[in-house]
Amino acid sequence: MEYLGLFFELLILAFAVYLYMFATGRIEAKTEEAQQRADAFRKSNGGWLRILSLALAAIMLVNVLLHIMQLMG
């Protein structure tokens, strides 16, 4: 059960990193129309999305490290 919790923590951490990459524009869309919509979304919501994704990534990284320390000791 402990490993399942660690798996979900890693999954949420990966989602936070993906969200940050999307917010900064490092993720490209497949079609031009989707890219234009993503750019418009980033233009209106990019600031708070970056901050929240960094906060989520930091919290999850601490959770993962603490979970691994708990499993080791």
N, C-alpha and C positions, 0 to 999 in steps of 0.2 A: 504494500500500500504506500510505503514511503517513496518508492521509485515512481509510482504513478503521479504523486504530487510533484515530484521533481520534474517529471516529463511535462506536466501542464505549466509549471513555472517557466521552463525553458521555451515552451510554445508561446507563452504570453510575451516573454522577452524578445523572441524572434519577431512577433507581431509588432512590438514597439519599435524595433529597429527598422522594420519594413515601413511603418507609418512615418518615421522620421525621414527615411529616404524618399518617400512619396512627397512629404511636405517640403523638402528642399529641392525637388525636381530631378532627382537622380533616377527615378523610375519612369521609363518611357511607355506610352500606350501603343497598342498595335496599330490602331487606325488614326487618321488625322482628326476625325471628328471627336474621338474619345480623348485625344491629346488636347484639343482645344477646350473641351469641357473640364479636363483635369487642370489645365492652366488657369481657367476662370475660377475654379474652386480654390486652387492654391492662392490666387491673387486676393480673394476675399477672406480666406480662412487660414492662410499659411502661418501667420504669426502665432496664434494660440495653439495651432496644431503642432508646431515645432516644440513649443514649451511643454505641452502636455505629453507628447511622445517621449521627450527627454526625461521628464519626471517619471513616467511609467517605466522606462528602461532602467533608470537609476534604482527605483524601488525594487523592480524584479531582479536586477543584478545582485542587490543586497540579499534578497530572499534566496536566490540560488546559492550564493556563497554560504549563507548561514545553514541552508539545508544540507549542502555538501559537508560542511564542518560537523553537523549533527550526525550525518551518516558515518563519517570517519571516526568520530569519538564516541 
